[in-house]
Amino acid sequence: MHGMIPQIIGTKKSAAYRACLRYCRERGIAVQERNPDEKPLSPGELDRLAALCGGYEELLDREGSSFRKRGLAWMDFDPREEILQDPSLLRRPIVRTDRGAAVEPEGKRLEELLS
């Protein structure tokens, strides 16, 4: 993992995603962009992200339209299984580097991951 190119997982329609990209561009940091709707995370990748970010609950977007459409607020469910079935349930952006990963990082946390 040493020297890994930072990966930003999300979509361009997210303002926070664009802010992460802008932060990197302004500092000349090369990044790998990944849209999980087009290229879903493998179970292993999801497990590693959950471990780095504080669990599957941290990765789950409870505010998003996919969560509401699927009626998950009223169900018992396994967040890991739901995210694997429907990547649009991921909170975004997720920034992953060789220093760790964070969901929707801003300011100091983004700086820690990317500097």
C-alpha positions in Angstrom: 0.0 0.0 0.0 3.0 2.3 0.4 2.7 5.2 -2.1 -0.8 4.3 -3.2 -2.5 6.9 -5.4 -5.4 8.3 -3.3 -8.8 7.1 -4.4 -11.9 9.2 -4.2 -15.1 7.2 -4.3 -18.2 9.0 -5.3 -19.9 10.8 -8.2 -19.4 14.2 -9.7 -22.9 15.3 -8.9 -21.9 15.5 -5.2 -20.6 18.9 -4.1 -18.4 17.2 -1.4 -16.9 14.9 -4.1 -16.1 17.9 -6.3 -14.6 19.7 -3.3 -12.2 16.7 -2.6 -11.2 16.7 -6.3 -10.6 20.5 -6.2 -8.5 20.1 -3.0 -6.3 17.6 -4.8 -6.0 19.5 -8.1 -5.0 22.7 -6.3 -2.2 20.8 -4.6 -1.1 18.8 -7.6 -2.1 15.5 -6.0 -2.9 12.8 -8.5 -6.0 10.8 -7.6 -8.0 7.9 -8.9 -11.7 8.6 -9.3 -14.2 5.8 -8.8 -17.9 5.8 -9.3 -19.2 2.9 -7.2 -22.5 2.9 -9.3 -20.4 2.0 -12.4 -17.7 -0.1 -10.7 -19.1 -1.4 -7.4 -16.8 -2.2 -4.5 -15.9 -5.9 -4.1 -16.9 -7.5 -0.7 -13.3 -7.3 0.3 -12.9 -3.6 -0.6 -16.1 -2.8 1.3 -14.9 -4.8 4.4 -11.6 -2.9 4.4 -13.3 0.5 4.0 -15.7 -0.4 6.8 -12.8 -1.3 9.1 -11.0 2.0 8.3 -14.1 4.2 8.6 -15.7 2.8 11.7 -18.0 0.1 10.5 -20.8 -0.4 7.9 -23.1 2.0 9.7 -20.7 4.8 9.0 -20.7 3.9 5.3 -24.5 3.8 5.0 -26.3 6.9 3.7 -29.4 7.1 5.8 -30.3 10.5 4.3 -30.2 9.4 0.7 -33.1 8.7 -1.6 -32.0 5.0 -2.1 -32.4 4.4 1.6 -35.9 5.9 1.6 -37.0 4.1 -1.7 -35.9 0.7 -0.3 -37.9 1.4 2.9 -34.9 0.5 5.1 -35.9 2.8 7.9 -38.6 0.3 8.8 -36.6 -2.9 8.4 -34.0 -4.9 10.2 -31.2 -5.4 7.7 -27.5 -6.1 7.3 -25.9 -2.8 6.1 -23.0 -4.8 4.4 -25.4 -6.8 2.3 -27.6 -3.8 1.4 -24.5 -1.8 0.3 -23.2 -4.7 -1.8 -26.6 -5.1 -3.5 -27.1 -1.3 -4.0 -23.9 0.8 -4.1 -26.0 4.0 -4.1 -26.5 3.4 -0.4 -22.9 4.4 0.2 -22.2 7.8 1.9 -20.0 9.8 -0.4 -17.4 10.8 -1.0 -15.0 8.3 0.6 -11.3 9.1 0.4 -8.9 6.2 0.7 -5.1 6.6 0.9 -2.3 4.7 2.4 -2.9 6.7 5.6 -6.5 5.4 6.0 -9.9 6.3 4.7 -12.7 8.6 5.7 -16.3 9.3 4.7 -17.0 12.8 3.6 -13.7 14.2 4.9 -13.2 17.9 5.2 -10.6 20.3 6.3 -8.1 18.8 8.7 -9.1 15.2 8.1 -8.8 15.6 4.3 -5.4 17.2 4.9 -4.2 14.3 7.1 -5.2 11.8 4.5 -3.6 13.6 1.6 -0.5 15.3 2.9 
